[in-house]
Amino acid sequence: MANTQVRQQARWARGTRLLKNALAELSEAFAAQRLQLAAKAAVAAGVAFLIAPHMPGAAANYPYYAPLGALVAMYHNVAGSVKQGLQALTGLALGIGLAVVLVSVTDPSPLTVAVFMGIGVLLGGLPRIGSGSDWIPTAALLVLLVGGSNPDDFSFGYLLQMGVGVAVGIAVNFLLWPPLHLKAAAASLDDLRRALGQQLTDMGKALKEEWPPEHEAWSKRSDELAEAARSVRHLVKEADASRRANPRRKLHPRDVDLDYRNLRELERVTFHIQDMTDVLSDVIWVSDAPYAVPVQDSEPLADAMTATGELLRSFSDSDEPTQRERFRAAREAVEACMAATASREPTGDAVPASESILLSLHRILRAVRPAD
């Protein structure tokens, strides 16, 4: 009976976890940014299909490729739309040229198609062709399969309609609320600062608890902090890319160069805090660790870590005078701890880990030092 209840509870927990993950994925799929992109893609495809029948000559016979081109060019920033659209057209032109060469040299056969498709994949490795690489063999096959006995007309219509669609897609993305991702980057920098500050204050608390400490969640966050730093770098890059060719950038000025400087500083801070986390975890839980934190160092070291953590957490919600005051408090706490460890008499065989932690704290303060 007990085993049945345990299995039922496990299934219930697993089902609840799967449901939460599914809801999170569904929420992300229908996020405002995604809905905006979908709406613009729909508008672009409709406009492209409206224009397509008015193309000259044989191109009017292939109107469905215009909305396809609009979708190909639709990206979550304007610069990305231009880049992706041009890469696709480059790949199409190369693929069409490859098919024309094949038709002019020999009749299509399993062997010749295989050879030319292989050449198309090789051409896809050309530098800076990006997403256009997939279109080279695709365009070549379409010319051979759909073009039939009149590949020239199809090639002309295919390329022209795709070009019109790409142009419409870029225009729609440019004119209809071109996205800026500045707020997400700024928020992610603040969140990372707070997370790093929380990590330091949690480790400071652990140093004052009876060992092994009751709270140990901080010891398992090293990989999470590294992943958070990578995510912030991605968002800052996205913010930078969203500004390019974006007419709204003048209405929302932001110093992205400063964001990159702050990001580099926080990446250095993340590295040092990861190192401190590993060192302190080994000191507490690894019995044969070759280093230790002397008992008399625990309190001043905890104060230094807590003061530095409070400094990091203050950047997003405090004014400049408060930040400078907290920087001075953190620096004084680190200097006081350095003085305490310098006057300590060496005890035991284990190497004191305090110096390593203090060095990391000193480097963190140097990375986040306010401008003079």
Disulfide bonds with the S-S distance in Angstrom:
none
